[in-house]
């Protein structure tokens, strides 16, 4: 009789299982390779004098660079406000039972998502070539405001229109997906209580859809921050990249100034990452990972198939 069997007979219970951790030699090899590559890159960056780190430090907080940072932040914030408001309106229109309203929303989204953002910015910048004078008033009726296109739409406004109208098309699909994630039973219950469509959207659907809308909206904000660099084609908007390009065009030190721009973009996006994390946690309260159901699962569940939890 073995020792373990004798011990079991004396104590009346089996011995504890001695767990032996599984060894993963491949992980150690992969970690070593990653460390070697990372160390090589860091060494090359630090020791290569052509990076001109002293120049980077000199211009990092230059007043012109800080002015460009301010313009970049203003463009990002204002464009996202326009995009979010427009996106909510377009999403509500897209879900309208009226085919004319729904079709108009679909056409807008199709056009602005199907043409490059850079091309849209250039169109708004050269709007005076199409409409030298802009008249605002009653359609097919009298006009109350008459203004020169270049005066009414300067470079900064052209950039806002380009970014905001383009972002509205993407936000419309994000908001629409969030609205569809709310169960139809809640809408039907609200209708049975006599609530109107707008009240249902404002008080029931949108608050619950926020946990689905917030994550992609945060990603869109980060993308917008980086896309503002496209205003380089509009010479009258002095954003971060434009200010840096003005400096290195005169000083012939392109690489250090581009590093300065990259550092500022990384700093700003890092702040947005942190903000997005806390907002997602705020709106995700009360929902565990197993409770999140994908749109495809809801689509299948509505057709008699059991919904599948999102494990991704």
C-alpha positions in Angstrom: 0.0 0.0 0.0 1.4 3.4 -0.9 2.2 6.2 1.5 -0.7 8.4 0.2 -3.2 5.5 0.7 -2.0 5.0 4.3 -2.3 8.7 5.0 -5.8 8.7 3.6 -6.8 5.8 5.8 -5.4 7.6 8.9 -6.9 11.0 8.3 -10.1 10.0 6.5 -9.5 12.4 3.6 -7.3 12.4 0.5 -4.0 14.4 0.6 -4.0 17.9 -0.9 -3.2 18.1 -4.6 0.2 19.6 -5.2 -0.3 22.0 -8.1 2.7 22.5 -10.4 2.6 25.6 -12.5 2.7 25.1 -16.2 5.9 26.4 -17.7 5.7 28.6 -20.8 9.2 28.9 -22.3 7.8 30.5 -25.4 6.6 33.5 -23.4 10.1 34.0 -21.9 11.7 33.9 -25.4 9.1 36.3 -26.7 9.6 38.7 -23.8 13.3 38.6 -24.2 13.0 39.4 -28.0 10.6 42.3 -27.2 13.0 43.7 -24.6 16.0 43.6 -26.9 14.1 45.3 -29.7 12.7 48.0 -27.3 16.2 48.6 -25.9 17.7 48.9 -29.4 15.0 51.5 -30.4 15.5 53.5 -27.2 19.3 53.5 -27.6 19.0 54.6 -31.2 16.6 57.4 -30.4 18.7 58.7 -27.4 22.1 58.5 -29.0 21.2 59.7 -32.5 22.2 63.4 -32.5 20.1 64.1 -35.6 17.0 64.0 -33.5 18.2 67.3 -32.0 16.5 66.9 -28.6 17.8 70.3 -27.4 15.9 71.9 -30.2 12.8 69.9 -29.3 13.0 71.2 -25.7 13.5 74.7 -27.0 10.4 74.8 -29.1 8.1 72.5 -27.0 6.6 75.5 -25.1 7.2 78.2 -27.7 4.4 80.7 -27.8 3.6 79.9 -31.4 3.3 76.2 -30.6 1.1 76.9 -27.6 -1.1 79.1 -29.9 -1.4 76.2 -32.3 -2.3 73.9 -29.5 -5.1 76.2 -28.4 -6.5 76.4 -32.0 -6.3 72.6 -32.3 -8.3 72.2 -29.0 -10.9 74.8 -30.1 -11.4 73.1 -33.5 -11.7 69.7 -31.8 -14.3 70.8 -29.2 -16.4 72.9 -31.5 -16.4 70.4 -34.3 -17.4 67.6 -32.0 -20.3 69.7 -30.5 -21.6 70.3 -34.1 -21.1 66.6 -35.0 -22.9 65.3 -31.9 -25.9 67.6 -32.2 -26.2 66.9 -35.9 -25.6 63.2 -35.4 -28.5 62.9 -32.9 -30.8 64.8 -35.2 -29.9 62.6 -38.2 -30.2 59.4 -36.2 -33.7 60.4 -35.1 -34.6 61.3 -38.7 -33.1 58.0 -39.9 -35.4 56.0 -37.5 -38.4 58.1 -38.5 -41.3 56.1 -40.1 -41.6 58.9 -42.7 -39.7 57.7 -45.8 -38.9 61.2 -46.9 -37.3 62.2 -43.6 -35.5 58.9 -43.3 -34.4 59.1 -46.9 -33.0 62.6 -46.5 -31.0 61.5 -43.5 -29.6 58.4 -45.4 -28.6 60.6 -48.3 -26.7 63.0 -46.1 -24.9 60.2 -44.3 -24.1 58.5 -47.6 -22.6 61.7 -49.1 -20.5 62.9 -46.2 -19.2 59.4 -45.4 -18.5 58.6 -49.0 -16.3 61.7 -49.8 -12.8 62.3 -48.3 -12.7 64.8 -45.4 -9.8 66.6 -47.1 -11.9 67.2 -50.2 -14.8 68.6 -48.1 -12.4 71.0 -46.3 -11.1 72.3 -49.6 -14.7 72.8 -50.9 -15.6 74.9 -47.9 -12.4 76.8 -48.2 -13.2 77.7 -51.8 -16.9 78.1 -51.3 -16.7 81.7 -52.7 -15.8 80.2 -56.1 -19.3 78.6 -56.2 -21.3 81.2 -54.2 -19.6 84.6 -54.2 -22.5 86.0 -52.2 -24.6 84.1 -49.7 -28.2 85.2 -49.1 -30.0 83.9 -46.0 -33.8 84.2 -45.7 -37.0 82.4 -46.5 -36.5 79.6 -49.2 -38.0 80.8 -52.5 -38.8 84.1 -50.7 -37.1 87.3 -49.6 -33.6 87.3 -48.2 -32.7 89.1 -45.1 -28.9 88.7 -44.9 -26.6 89.4 -47.8 -22.9 88.8 -47.2 -19.7 88.1 -49.1 -18.8 84.4 -48.9 -15.2 85.1 -47.8 -16.5 87.4 -45.0 -19.2 85.0 -43.8 -17.1 81.9 -44.0 -13.4 82.6 -43.2 -10.9 79.9 -42.8 -11.7 78.9 -39.2 -15.5 78.7 -40.0 -14.7 76.7 -43.2 -12.7 74.2 -41.1 -15.5 74.0 -38.5 -18.1 73.3 -41.2 -15.9 70.7 -42.9 -15.1 68.8 -39.6 -18.6 69.3 -38.0 -20.7 68.3 -41.0 -18.5 65.3 -41.7 -18.5 64.2 -38.1 -22.3 64.5 -38.0 -22.6 61.7 -40.5 -20.5 59.3 -38.5 -22.1 60.3 -35.2 -25.5 59.6 -36.7 -24.7 55.9 -37.2 -23.2 55.7 -33.7 -26.3 57.3 -32.1 -28.6 55.1 -34.2 -26.8 51.9 -33.1 -27.2 53.1 -29.5 -30.9 53.7 -29.9 -31.4 50.3 -31.5 -29.7 48.7 -28.5 -32.6 49.7 -26.3 -35.3 47.1 -26.2 -38.4 47.8 -28.2 -40.6 46.8 -25.2 -39.6 49.9 -23.3 -40.7 52.1 -26.3 -44.0 50.3 -26.6 -44.6 50.6 -22.8 -44.0 54.4 -23.0 -46.3 54.7 -26.0 -49.0 52.8 -24.1 -48.7 55.5 -21.4 -49.4 58.2 -24.0 -45.8 59.6 -24.3 -44.9 61.2 -27.6 -42.0 60.1 -29.9 -39.7 63.0 -28.9 -40.4 62.5 -25.2 -39.6 58.8 -25.5 -36.3 59.5 -27.3 -35.3 62.2 -24.7 -36.4 60.5 -21.5 -36.1 56.8 -22.2 -34.1 55.8 -25.2 -31.2 58.2 -25.2 -30.3 57.9 -21.5 -30.1 54.1 -21.8 -28.3 54.3 -25.2 -25.5 56.4 -23.7 -23.5 53.4 -22.5 -23.4 52.2 -26.2 -22.8 55.6 -27.6 -20.0 56.8 -25.3 -17.2 54.5 -26.3 -17.2 55.1 -30.0 -17.9 58.8 -29.4 -14.6 58.9 -27.4 -12.8 57.3 -30.3 -14.3 59.8 -32.7 -13.1 62.7 -30.5 -9.6 61.3 -30.5 -9.8 60.9 -34.3 -11.1 64.4 -34.6 -8.2 65.8 -32.6 -5.7 64.2 -35.0 -7.8 65.0 -38.1 -7.5 68.7 -37.3 -4.0 68.6 -38.7 -5.7 68.5 -42.1 -6.4 72.3 -41.8 -2.8 72.7 -43.0 -4.4 73.0 -46.5 -6.3 76.1 -45.2 -3.5 78.6 -44.9 -5.5 81.0 -42.6 -6.0 78.5 -39.7 -2.9 78.5 -37.5 -3.3 75.1 -35.8 -0.5 73.1 -34.1 0.9 71.5 -37.3 0.7 74.8 -39.3 2.6 76.7 -36.6 5.3 74.1 -36.5 5.5 74.1 -40.3 6.0 77.8 -40.3 8.9 77.5 -37.9 10.7 74.7 -39.6 10.2 76.3 -43.0 12.3 79.3 -41.7 14.7 77.4 -39.5 15.2 74.2 -41.7 14.8 71.9 -38.7 11.8 69.7 -39.7 12.5 66.6 -37.6 12.6 68.4 -34.2 9.5 70.4 -34.9 7.6 67.3 -36.0 8.7 65.6 -32.8 7.3 68.6 -30.9 4.0 68.2 -32.7 3.9 64.5 -32.0 4.6 65.0 -28.3 1.7 67.5 -28.0 -0.7 65.2 -29.9 0.3 62.3 -27.7 -0.3 64.4 -24.6 -3.7 65.6 -25.7 -4.9 62.2 -26.8 -3.7 60.7 -23.4 -5.9 63.2 -21.6 -8.8 62.2 -23.8 -8.1 58.5 -23.1 -8.4 59.2 -19.3 -11.6 61.2 -19.7 -13.1 58.5 -21.9 -12.3 55.8 -19.3 -14.1 57.6 -16.5 -17.1 58.5 -18.6 -17.5 54.9 -19.8 -17.3 53.7 -16.2 -19.9 56.3 -15.2 -22.4 55.2 -17.8 -21.5 51.5 -17.5 -22.6 51.2 -13.9 -25.0 48.4 -13.3 -24.0 46.4 -16.4 -21.6 43.5 -16.1 -19.6 42.2 -19.1 -21.9 39.2 -19.4 -25.0 41.5 -19.7 -23.7 43.3 -22.8 -25.5 41.9 -25.8 -24.3 42.6 -29.3 -26.5 44.1 -32.0 -26.2 40.9 -34.0 -27.4 38.9 -31.0 -30.4 41.2 -30.6 -31.2 40.8 -34.3 -31.1 37.0 -34.0 -33.0 37.0 -30.8 -35.8 39.0 -32.4 -36.2 36.2 -34.9 -36.8 33.4 -32.4 -33.1 32.5 -31.8 -31.7 32.8 -28.2 -29.5 35.9 -27.8 -25.8 35.4 -27.4 -23.8 37.3 -24.8 -21.0 39.5 -26.0 -17.8 37.9 -24.7 -15.5 40.2 -26.7 
